[in-house]
Amino acid sequence: MNNKKFFRSDIPPACAYCKHGRSISGGKEVFCLKKGIVDADDNCRAFKYDVLKRKPQSTGIEKSYSEEDFKL
């Protein structure tokens, strides 16, 4: 697995994938153990990145197939 998708240094901090945040109300708001209820895109100086909470963007699947692709 390519770990660069998860551990990039250019990921902007957000409460949605902070160690201190817990998702509530369908992901629009987060309960922060430090600040209380905040917006999912908000951040603070107590931000600690939790790799398991962030969902990386999908690269997508190429949809242009030919009949040759399915021949054995």
PyMOL Python script that loads the backbone (N, CA, C, O; Angstrom):
from pymol import cmd

cmd.read_pdbstr("""\
ATOM      1  N   MET A   1       0.850  -1.183   0.000  1.00  0.00           N
ATOM      2  CA  MET A   1       0.000   0.000   0.000  1.00  0.00           C
ATOM      3  C   MET A   1       0.888   1.237   0.000  1.00  0.00           C
ATOM      4  O   MET A   1       1.942   1.256   0.636  1.00  0.00           O
ATOM      5  N   ASN A   2       0.465   2.244  -0.701  1.00  0.00           N
ATOM      6  CA  ASN A   2       1.235   3.468  -0.810  1.00  0.00           C
ATOM      7  C   ASN A   2       0.910   4.377   0.375  1.00  0.00           C
ATOM      8  O   ASN A   2      -0.179   4.948   0.439  1.00  0.00           O
ATOM      9  N   ASN A   3       1.852   4.514   1.316  1.00  0.00           N
ATOM     10  CA  ASN A   3       1.618   5.307   2.521  1.00  0.00           C
ATOM     11  C   ASN A   3       1.667   6.800   2.267  1.00  0.00           C
ATOM     12  O   ASN A   3       1.275   7.572   3.143  1.00  0.00           O
ATOM     13  N   LYS A   4       2.133   7.246   1.100  1.00  0.00           N
ATOM     14  CA  LYS A   4       2.219   8.668   0.822  1.00  0.00           C
ATOM     15  C   LYS A   4       0.841   9.306   0.753  1.00  0.00           C
ATOM     16  O   LYS A   4       0.713  10.509   0.984  1.00  0.00           O
ATOM     17  N   LYS A   5      -0.192   8.531   0.441  1.00  0.00           N
ATOM     18  CA  LYS A   5      -1.550   9.068   0.410  1.00  0.00           C
ATOM     19  C   LYS A   5      -2.015   9.461   1.803  1.00  0.00           C
ATOM     20  O   LYS A   5      -2.768  10.422   1.961  1.00  0.00           O
ATOM     21  N   PHE A   6      -1.565   8.717   2.824  1.00  0.00           N
ATOM     22  CA  PHE A   6      -2.000   8.975   4.184  1.00  0.00           C
ATOM     23  C   PHE A   6      -1.104   9.950   4.933  1.00  0.00           C
ATOM     24  O   PHE A   6      -1.589  10.719   5.763  1.00  0.00           O
ATOM     25  N   PHE A   7       0.193   9.930   4.656  1.00  0.00           N
ATOM     26  CA  PHE A   7       1.153  10.688   5.448  1.00  0.00           C
ATOM     27  C   PHE A   7       1.763  11.868   4.706  1.00  0.00           C
ATOM     28  O   PHE A   7       2.922  12.209   4.942  1.00  0.00           O
ATOM     29  N   ARG A   8       1.015  12.491   3.823  1.00  0.00           N
ATOM     30  CA  ARG A   8       1.534  13.666   3.120  1.00  0.00           C
ATOM     31  C   ARG A   8       1.694  14.824   4.099  1.00  0.00           C
ATOM     32  O   ARG A   8       0.969  14.916   5.090  1.00  0.00           O
ATOM     33  N   SER A   9       2.637  15.695   3.818  1.00  0.00           N
ATOM     34  CA  SER A   9       2.864  16.829   4.712  1.00  0.00           C
ATOM     35  C   SER A   9       1.999  18.035   4.342  1.00  0.00           C
ATOM     36  O   SER A   9       1.928  18.993   5.111  1.00  0.00           O
ATOM     37  N   ASP A  10       1.340  18.007   3.182  1.00  0.00           N
ATOM     38  CA  ASP A  10       0.545  19.151   2.754  1.00  0.00           C
ATOM     39  C   ASP A  10      -0.939  19.018   3.081  1.00  0.00           C
ATOM     40  O   ASP A  10      -1.754  19.748   2.517  1.00  0.00           O
ATOM     41  N   ILE A  11      -1.309  18.107   3.975  1.00  0.00           N
ATOM     42  CA  ILE A  11      -2.704  17.942   4.379  1.00  0.00           C
ATOM     43  C   ILE A  11      -3.062  19.072   5.338  1.00  0.00           C
ATOM     44  O   ILE A  11      -2.432  19.212   6.386  1.00  0.00           O
ATOM     45  N   PRO A  12      -4.070  19.884   4.994  1.00  0.00           N
ATOM     46  CA  PRO A  12      -4.445  20.976   5.898  1.00  0.00           C
ATOM     47  C   PRO A  12      -5.139  20.432   7.150  1.00  0.00           C
ATOM     48  O   PRO A  12      -5.952  19.514   7.043  1.00  0.00           O
ATOM     49  N   PRO A  13      -4.840  20.970   8.319  1.00  0.00           N
ATOM     50  CA  PRO A  13      -5.472  20.477   9.541  1.00  0.00           C
ATOM     51  C   PRO A  13      -6.974  20.753   9.545  1.00  0.00           C
ATOM     52  O   PRO A  13      -7.420  21.817   9.116  1.00  0.00           O
ATOM     53  N   ALA A  14      -7.744  19.790  10.030  1.00  0.00           N
ATOM     54  CA  ALA A  14      -9.194  19.929  10.157  1.00  0.00           C
ATOM     55  C   ALA A  14      -9.664  19.060  11.304  1.00  0.00           C
ATOM     56  O   ALA A  14      -9.122  17.979  11.533  1.00  0.00           O
ATOM     57  N   CYS A  15     -10.661  19.522  12.019  1.00  0.00           N
ATOM     58  CA  CYS A  15     -11.176  18.781  13.167  1.00  0.00           C
ATOM     59  C   CYS A  15     -11.807  17.445  12.759  1.00  0.00           C
ATOM     60  O   CYS A  15     -11.944  16.554  13.598  1.00  0.00           O
ATOM     61  N   ALA A  16     -12.187  17.292  11.508  1.00  0.00           N
ATOM     62  CA  ALA A  16     -12.814  16.055  11.042  1.00  0.00           C
ATOM     63  C   ALA A  16     -11.868  14.862  11.181  1.00  0.00           C
ATOM     64  O   ALA A  16     -12.335  13.743  11.389  1.00  0.00           O
ATOM     65  N   TYR A  17     -10.561  15.065  11.073  1.00  0.00           N
ATOM     66  CA  TYR A  17      -9.610  13.972  11.241  1.00  0.00           C
ATOM     67  C   TYR A  17      -8.548  14.280  12.288  1.00  0.00           C
ATOM     68  O   TYR A  17      -7.367  13.982  12.110  1.00  0.00           O
ATOM     69  N   CYS A  18      -8.994  14.878  13.369  1.00  0.00           N
ATOM     70  CA  CYS A  18      -8.132  15.154  14.520  1.00  0.00           C
ATOM     71  C   CYS A  18      -8.312  14.051  15.568  1.00  0.00           C
ATOM     72  O   CYS A  18      -9.389  13.468  15.693  1.00  0.00           O
ATOM     73  N   LYS A  19      -7.264  13.783  16.300  1.00  0.00           N
ATOM     74  CA  LYS A  19      -7.296  12.775  17.357  1.00  0.00           C
ATOM     75  C   LYS A  19      -8.309  13.144  18.451  1.00  0.00           C
ATOM     76  O   LYS A  19      -8.896  12.257  19.070  1.00  0.00           O
ATOM     77  N   HIS A  20      -8.513  14.426  18.689  1.00  0.00           N
ATOM     78  CA  HIS A  20      -9.388  14.888  19.759  1.00  0.00           C
ATOM     79  C   HIS A  20     -10.847  15.022  19.333  1.00  0.00           C
ATOM     80  O   HIS A  20     -11.707  15.269  20.179  1.00  0.00           O
ATOM     81  N   GLY A  21     -11.148  14.865  18.043  1.00  0.00           N
ATOM     82  CA  GLY A  21     -12.502  15.091  17.540  1.00  0.00           C
ATOM     83  C   GLY A  21     -13.320  13.822  17.400  1.00  0.00           C
ATOM     84  O   GLY A  21     -12.784  12.761  17.080  1.00  0.00           O
ATOM     85  N   ARG A  22     -14.627  13.933  17.643  1.00  0.00           N
ATOM     86  CA  ARG A  22     -15.578  12.840  17.463  1.00  0.00           C
ATOM     87  C   ARG A  22     -16.701  13.350  16.578  1.00  0.00           C
ATOM     88  O   ARG A  22     -17.321  14.366  16.890  1.00  0.00           O
ATOM     89  N   SER A  23     -16.968  12.662  15.485  1.00  0.00           N
ATOM     90  CA  SER A  23     -17.970  13.100  14.515  1.00  0.00           C
ATOM     91  C   SER A  23     -19.384  13.010  15.090  1.00  0.00           C
ATOM     92  O   SER A  23     -19.736  12.028  15.744  1.00  0.00           O
ATOM     93  N   ILE A  24     -20.190  14.046  14.839  1.00  0.00           N
ATOM     94  CA  ILE A  24     -21.597  14.058  15.237  1.00  0.00           C
ATOM     95  C   ILE A  24     -22.422  14.630  14.091  1.00  0.00           C
ATOM     96  O   ILE A  24     -21.870  15.265  13.192  1.00  0.00           O
ATOM     97  N   SER A  25     -23.688  14.423  14.108  1.00  0.00           N
ATOM     98  CA  SER A  25     -24.680  14.955  13.159  1.00  0.00           C
ATOM     99  C   SER A  25     -24.298  14.767  11.692  1.00  0.00           C
ATOM    100  O   SER A  25     -24.321  15.717  10.910  1.00  0.00           O
ATOM    101  N   GLY A  26     -23.952  13.553  11.334  1.00  0.00           N
ATOM    102  CA  GLY A  26     -23.701  13.250   9.935  1.00  0.00           C
ATOM    103  C   GLY A  26     -22.407  13.791   9.373  1.00  0.00           C
ATOM    104  O   GLY A  26     -22.276  13.871   8.152  1.00  0.00           O
ATOM    105  N   GLY A  27     -21.459  14.163  10.183  1.00  0.00           N
ATOM    106  CA  GLY A  27     -20.160  14.613   9.707  1.00  0.00           C
ATOM    107  C   GLY A  27     -20.036  16.101   9.472  1.00  0.00           C
ATOM    108  O   GLY A  27     -18.961  16.561   9.088  1.00  0.00           O
ATOM    109  N   LYS A  28     -21.088  16.878   9.683  1.00  0.00           N
ATOM    110  CA  LYS A  28     -20.998  18.322   9.478  1.00  0.00           C
ATOM    111  C   LYS A  28     -20.384  19.030  10.681  1.00  0.00           C
ATOM    112  O   LYS A  28     -19.793  20.102  10.552  1.00  0.00           O
ATOM    113  N   GLU A  29     -20.532  18.422  11.835  1.00  0.00           N
ATOM    114  CA  GLU A  29     -19.971  18.990  13.054  1.00  0.00           C
ATOM    115  C   GLU A  29     -19.166  17.925  13.791  1.00  0.00           C
ATOM    116  O   GLU A  29     -19.371  16.725  13.612  1.00  0.00           O
ATOM    117  N   VAL A  30     -18.244  18.401  14.626  1.00  0.00           N
ATOM    118  CA  VAL A  30     -17.357  17.517  15.375  1.00  0.00           C
ATOM    119  C   VAL A  30     -17.375  17.950  16.829  1.00  0.00           C
ATOM    120  O   VAL A  30     -17.340  19.142  17.135  1.00  0.00           O
ATOM    121  N   PHE A  31     -17.429  16.956  17.738  1.00  0.00           N
ATOM    122  CA  PHE A  31     -17.281  17.264  19.149  1.00  0.00           C
ATOM    123  C   PHE A  31     -15.805  17.150  19.491  1.00  0.00           C
ATOM    124  O   PHE A  31     -15.239  16.057  19.486  1.00  0.00           O
ATOM    125  N   CYS A  32     -15.192  18.278  19.787  1.00  0.00           N
ATOM    126  CA  CYS A  32     -13.774  18.334  20.132  1.00  0.00           C
ATOM    127  C   CYS A  32     -13.636  18.221  21.644  1.00  0.00           C
ATOM    128  O   CYS A  32     -14.342  18.908  22.382  1.00  0.00           O
ATOM    129  N   LEU A  33     -12.739  17.367  22.109  1.00  0.00           N
ATOM    130  CA  LEU A  33     -12.512  17.215  23.544  1.00  0.00           C
ATOM    131  C   LEU A  33     -11.908  18.474  24.147  1.00  0.00           C
ATOM    132  O   LEU A  33     -12.000  18.681  25.357  1.00  0.00           O
ATOM    133  N   LYS A  34     -11.289  19.320  23.323  1.00  0.00           N
ATOM    134  CA  LYS A  34     -10.651  20.546  23.795  1.00  0.00           C
ATOM    135  C   LYS A  34     -11.563  21.771  23.675  1.00  0.00           C
ATOM    136  O   LYS A  34     -11.569  22.622  24.564  1.00  0.00           O
ATOM    137  N   LYS A  35     -12.343  21.869  22.570  1.00  0.00           N
ATOM    138  CA  LYS A  35     -13.102  23.088  22.267  1.00  0.00           C
ATOM    139  C   LYS A  35     -14.629  22.931  22.311  1.00  0.00           C
ATOM    140  O   LYS A  35     -15.347  23.931  22.282  1.00  0.00           O
ATOM    141  N   GLY A  36     -15.131  21.703  22.381  1.00  0.00           N
ATOM    142  CA  GLY A  36     -16.583  21.495  22.353  1.00  0.00           C
ATOM    143  C   GLY A  36     -17.057  21.227  20.928  1.00  0.00           C
ATOM    144  O   GLY A  36     -16.321  20.634  20.140  1.00  0.00           O
ATOM    145  N   ILE A  37     -18.263  21.648  20.586  1.00  0.00           N
ATOM    146  CA  ILE A  37     -18.811  21.412  19.254  1.00  0.00           C
ATOM    147  C   ILE A  37     -18.286  22.473  18.289  1.00  0.00           C
ATOM    148  O   ILE A  37     -18.454  23.673  18.508  1.00  0.00           O
ATOM    149  N   VAL A  38     -17.644  22.001  17.212  1.00  0.00           N
ATOM    150  CA  VAL A  38     -17.067  22.884  16.204  1.00  0.00           C
ATOM    151  C   VAL A  38     -17.391  22.346  14.816  1.00  0.00           C
ATOM    152  O   VAL A  38     -17.835  21.207  14.672  1.00  0.00           O
ATOM    153  N   ASP A  39     -17.166  23.166  13.803  1.00  0.00           N
ATOM    154  CA  ASP A  39     -17.361  22.758  12.415  1.00  0.00           C
ATOM    155  C   ASP A  39     -16.284  21.741  12.034  1.00  0.00           C
ATOM    156  O   ASP A  39     -15.172  21.796  12.559  1.00  0.00           O
ATOM    157  N   ALA A  40     -16.602  20.817  11.128  1.00  0.00           N
ATOM    158  CA  ALA A  40     -15.666  19.757  10.731  1.00  0.00           C
ATOM    159  C   ALA A  40     -14.425  20.324  10.047  1.00  0.00           C
ATOM    160  O   ALA A  40     -13.361  19.708  10.112  1.00  0.00           O
ATOM    161  N   ASP A  41     -14.533  21.485   9.390  1.00  0.00           N
ATOM    162  CA  ASP A  41     -13.396  22.087   8.700  1.00  0.00           C
ATOM    163  C   ASP A  41     -12.569  22.995   9.593  1.00  0.00           C
ATOM    164  O   ASP A  41     -11.529  23.496   9.165  1.00  0.00           O
ATOM    165  N   ASP A  42     -13.002  23.215  10.805  1.00  0.00           N
ATOM    166  CA  ASP A  42     -12.301  24.079  11.747  1.00  0.00           C
ATOM    167  C   ASP A  42     -11.020  23.384  12.221  1.00  0.00           C
ATOM    168  O   ASP A  42     -10.867  22.177  12.035  1.00  0.00           O
ATOM    169  N   ASN A  43     -10.107  24.135  12.828  1.00  0.00           N
ATOM    170  CA  ASN A  43      -8.913  23.548  13.426  1.00  0.00           C
ATOM    171  C   ASN A  43      -8.414  24.449  14.542  1.00  0.00           C
ATOM    172  O   ASN A  43      -8.824  25.606  14.639  1.00  0.00           O
ATOM    173  N   CYS A  44      -7.533  23.926  15.382  1.00  0.00           N
ATOM    174  CA  CYS A  44      -6.939  24.714  16.461  1.00  0.00           C
ATOM    175  C   CYS A  44      -5.511  24.245  16.678  1.00  0.00           C
ATOM    176  O   CYS A  44      -5.050  23.339  15.984  1.00  0.00           O
ATOM    177  N   ARG A  45      -4.816  24.831  17.606  1.00  0.00           N
ATOM    178  CA  ARG A  45      -3.414  24.477  17.816  1.00  0.00           C
ATOM    179  C   ARG A  45      -3.253  23.144  18.543  1.00  0.00           C
ATOM    180  O   ARG A  45      -2.138  22.630  18.633  1.00  0.00           O
ATOM    181  N   ALA A  46      -4.338  22.574  19.062  1.00  0.00           N
ATOM    182  CA  ALA A  46      -4.281  21.255  19.701  1.00  0.00           C
ATOM    183  C   ALA A  46      -4.447  20.124  18.688  1.00  0.00           C
ATOM    184  O   ALA A  46      -4.580  18.964  19.079  1.00  0.00           O
ATOM    185  N   PHE A  47      -4.443  20.445  17.384  1.00  0.00           N
ATOM    186  CA  PHE A  47      -4.661  19.461  16.331  1.00  0.00           C
ATOM    187  C   PHE A  47      -3.608  18.362  16.370  1.00  0.00           C
ATOM    188  O   PHE A  47      -2.407  18.632  16.378  1.00  0.00           O
ATOM    189  N   LYS A  48      -4.079  17.119  16.395  1.00  0.00           N
ATOM    190  CA  LYS A  48      -3.223  15.935  16.291  1.00  0.00           C
ATOM    191  C   LYS A  48      -3.819  15.055  15.203  1.00  0.00           C
ATOM    192  O   LYS A  48      -4.963  14.613  15.312  1.00  0.00           O
ATOM    193  N   TYR A  49      -3.044  14.799  14.154  1.00  0.00           N
ATOM    194  CA  TYR A  49      -3.514  14.058  12.987  1.00  0.00           C
ATOM    195  C   TYR A  49      -3.775  12.595  13.332  1.00  0.00           C
ATOM    196  O   TYR A  49      -2.915  11.929  13.909  1.00  0.00           O
ATOM    197  N   ASP A  50      -4.961  12.093  12.980  1.00  0.00           N
ATOM    198  CA  ASP A  50      -5.310  10.688  13.151  1.00  0.00           C
ATOM    199  C   ASP A  50      -5.519  10.093  11.768  1.00  0.00           C
ATOM    200  O   ASP A  50      -6.517  10.385  11.108  1.00  0.00           O
ATOM    201  N   VAL A  51      -4.590   9.268  11.329  1.00  0.00           N
ATOM    202  CA  VAL A  51      -4.587   8.740   9.970  1.00  0.00           C
ATOM    203  C   VAL A  51      -5.825   7.888   9.681  1.00  0.00           C
ATOM    204  O   VAL A  51      -6.242   7.813   8.525  1.00  0.00           O
ATOM    205  N   LEU A  52      -6.414   7.259  10.663  1.00  0.00           N
ATOM    206  CA  LEU A  52      -7.555   6.382  10.433  1.00  0.00           C
ATOM    207  C   LEU A  52      -8.870   7.133  10.237  1.00  0.00           C
ATOM    208  O   LEU A  52      -9.850   6.534   9.794  1.00  0.00           O
ATOM    209  N   LYS A  53      -8.917   8.409  10.550  1.00  0.00           N
ATOM    210  CA  LYS A  53     -10.149   9.187  10.388  1.00  0.00           C
ATOM    211  C   LYS A  53     -10.272   9.841   9.023  1.00  0.00           C
ATOM    212  O   LYS A  53     -11.383  10.129   8.578  1.00  0.00           O
ATOM    213  N   ARG A  54      -9.162  10.080   8.352  1.00  0.00           N
ATOM    214  CA  ARG A  54      -9.206  10.765   7.065  1.00  0.00           C
ATOM    215  C   ARG A  54      -9.436   9.783   5.938  1.00  0.00           C
ATOM    216  O   ARG A  54      -8.826   8.715   5.897  1.00  0.00           O
ATOM    217  N   LYS A  55     -10.328  10.153   5.013  1.00  0.00           N
ATOM    218  CA  LYS A  55     -10.603   9.334   3.837  1.00  0.00           C
ATOM    219  C   LYS A  55      -9.945  10.000   2.635  1.00  0.00           C
ATOM    220  O   LYS A  55     -10.386  11.066   2.206  1.00  0.00           O
ATOM    221  N   PRO A  56      -8.884   9.382   2.077  1.00  0.00           N
ATOM    222  CA  PRO A  56      -8.202   9.989   0.932  1.00  0.00           C
ATOM    223  C   PRO A  56      -9.099  10.026  -0.295  1.00  0.00           C
ATOM    224  O   PRO A  56      -9.995   9.196  -0.448  1.00  0.00           O
ATOM    225  N   GLN A  57      -8.852  10.987  -1.160  1.00  0.00           N
ATOM    226  CA  GLN A  57      -9.628  11.108  -2.379  1.00  0.00           C
ATOM    227  C   GLN A  57      -9.320   9.942  -3.298  1.00  0.00           C
ATOM    228  O   GLN A  57      -8.169   9.524  -3.427  1.00  0.00           O
ATOM    229  N   SER A  58     -10.352   9.423  -3.931  1.00  0.00           N
ATOM    230  CA  SER A  58     -10.193   8.315  -4.857  1.00  0.00           C
ATOM    231  C   SER A  58      -9.631   8.819  -6.181  1.00  0.00           C
ATOM    232  O   SER A  58      -9.983   9.904  -6.646  1.00  0.00           O
ATOM    233  N   THR A  59      -8.766   8.030  -6.773  1.00  0.00           N
ATOM    234  CA  THR A  59      -8.214   8.400  -8.067  1.00  0.00           C
ATOM    235  C   THR A  59      -9.174   8.053  -9.194  1.00  0.00           C
ATOM    236  O   THR A  59      -9.014   8.533 -10.317  1.00  0.00           O
ATOM    237  N   GLY A  60     -10.157   7.235  -8.908  1.00  0.00           N
ATOM    238  CA  GLY A  60     -11.148   6.876  -9.912  1.00  0.00           C
ATOM    239  C   GLY A  60     -10.702   5.708 -10.765  1.00  0.00           C
ATOM    240  O   GLY A  60      -9.535   5.316 -10.745  1.00  0.00           O
ATOM    241  N   ILE A  61     -11.636   5.160 -11.508  1.00  0.00           N
ATOM    242  CA  ILE A  61     -11.367   4.027 -12.381  1.00  0.00           C
ATOM    243  C   ILE A  61     -11.562   4.485 -13.812  1.00  0.00           C
ATOM    244  O   ILE A  61     -12.536   5.162 -14.141  1.00  0.00           O
ATOM    245  N   GLU A  62     -10.620   4.103 -14.654  1.00  0.00           N
ATOM    246  CA  GLU A  62     -10.733   4.469 -16.052  1.00  0.00           C
ATOM    247  C   GLU A  62     -11.918   3.724 -16.664  1.00  0.00           C
ATOM    248  O   GLU A  62     -12.049   2.511 -16.494  1.00  0.00           O
ATOM    249  N   LYS A  63     -12.769   4.444 -17.367  1.00  0.00           N
ATOM    250  CA  LYS A  63     -13.997   3.856 -17.884  1.00  0.00           C
ATOM    251  C   LYS A  63     -13.954   3.594 -19.380  1.00  0.00           C
ATOM    252  O   LYS A  63     -14.979   3.260 -19.974  1.00  0.00           O
ATOM    253  N   SER A  64     -12.803   3.736 -19.993  1.00  0.00           N
ATOM    254  CA  SER A  64     -12.710   3.486 -21.431  1.00  0.00           C
ATOM    255  C   SER A  64     -12.089   2.108 -21.649  1.00  0.00           C
ATOM    256  O   SER A  64     -10.868   1.971 -21.724  1.00  0.00           O
ATOM    257  N   TYR A  65     -12.942   1.092 -21.749  1.00  0.00           N
ATOM    258  CA  TYR A  65     -12.502  -0.272 -21.973  1.00  0.00           C
ATOM    259  C   TYR A  65     -12.787  -0.667 -23.413  1.00  0.00           C
ATOM    260  O   TYR A  65     -13.712  -0.148 -24.039  1.00  0.00           O
ATOM    261  N   SER A  66     -11.994  -1.578 -23.927  1.00  0.00           N
ATOM    262  CA  SER A  66     -12.231  -2.109 -25.245  1.00  0.00           C
ATOM    263  C   SER A  66     -12.524  -3.606 -25.131  1.00  0.00           C
ATOM    264  O   SER A  66     -12.344  -4.200 -24.068  1.00  0.00           O
ATOM    265  N   GLU A  67     -12.962  -4.190 -26.195  1.00  0.00           N
ATOM    266  CA  GLU A  67     -13.258  -5.614 -26.177  1.00  0.00           C
ATOM    267  C   GLU A  67     -11.984  -6.433 -25.991  1.00  0.00           C
ATOM    268  O   GLU A  67     -12.045  -7.550 -25.477  1.00  0.00           O
ATOM    269  N   GLU A  68     -10.836  -5.903 -26.397  1.00  0.00           N
ATOM    270  CA  GLU A  68      -9.546  -6.576 -26.226  1.00  0.00           C
ATOM    271  C   GLU A  68      -9.191  -6.767 -24.752  1.00  0.00           C
ATOM    272  O   GLU A  68      -8.503  -7.729 -24.408  1.00  0.00           O
ATOM    273  N   ASP A  69      -9.638  -5.887 -23.892  1.00  0.00           N
ATOM    274  CA  ASP A  69      -9.334  -5.974 -22.476  1.00  0.00           C
ATOM    275  C   ASP A  69      -9.935  -7.204 -21.827  1.00  0.00           C
ATOM    276  O   ASP A  69      -9.439  -7.647 -20.791  1.00  0.00           O
ATOM    277  N   PHE A  70     -10.992  -7.773 -22.402  1.00  0.00           N
ATOM    278  CA  PHE A  70     -11.709  -8.881 -21.795  1.00  0.00           C
ATOM    279  C   PHE A  70     -11.469 -10.222 -22.485  1.00  0.00           C
ATOM    280  O   PHE A  70     -12.090 -11.218 -22.114  1.00  0.00           O
ATOM    281  N   LYS A  71     -10.594 -10.269 -23.467  1.00  0.00           N
ATOM    282  CA  LYS A  71     -10.275 -11.507 -24.158  1.00  0.00           C
ATOM    283  C   LYS A  71      -9.196 -12.266 -23.415  1.00  0.00           C
ATOM    284  O   LYS A  71      -8.280 -11.671 -22.847  1.00  0.00           O
ATOM    285  N   LEU A  72      -9.313 -13.602 -23.425  1.00  0.00           N
ATOM    286  CA  LEU A  72      -8.314 -14.446 -22.794  1.00  0.00           C
ATOM    287  C   LEU A  72      -7.292 -14.928 -23.780  1.00  0.00           C
ATOM    288  O   LEU A  72      -6.372 -15.657 -23.410  1.00  0.00           O
TER     289      LEU A  72
END
""", "prot")
cmd.dss("prot")
cmd.show_as("cartoon", "prot")
cmd.util.cbc("prot")
cmd.orient("prot")
